[in-house]
Amino acid sequence: MSDIQIVNPSNFGPALFPYSQATVANGFVFIAGQVALDDDNQVVAHGDAYQQTVVILDRISRILAEVGGTLDDIVTATVFVPGLDHLPAFNKAWAEKFGDHRPARAAVVAGLLLGGLVVEVQSTAIARN
């Protein structure tokens, strides 16, 4: 019997690659890199870091809700952007969604897998269940 719980919200489209949206283990929720996809796996808001961040944080919220959590449970995140010019718009949306909660965070300049994407967020949260 595995001590790892797999989390794949039923209202998400099927994963595009062989992975889980999140796993729960040892008191933490490890959330896969989330990008701005709608529930049919179509890229949302091509090139718009602000809107993509809003969509991504909604996806993360939905994943955490599956295990009784919220964005306030996030302890760390890694943000991937194709260029530093996307960070101001990303930071604006991030600050609006998180308010005074400030998870530890790193930003990495990297290529993203699907055309039109300009933000990806991988995060870890405290498991509440």
Secondary structure, 3 states (H helix, E strand, C coil): CCCCEEECCCCCCCCCCCCCCEEEECCEEEEEEECCECCCCCECCCCCHHHHHHHHHHHHHHHHHHCCCCHHHEEEEEEEECCHHHHHHHHHHHHHHHCCCCCEEEEEECCCCCCCCCCEEEEEEECCC
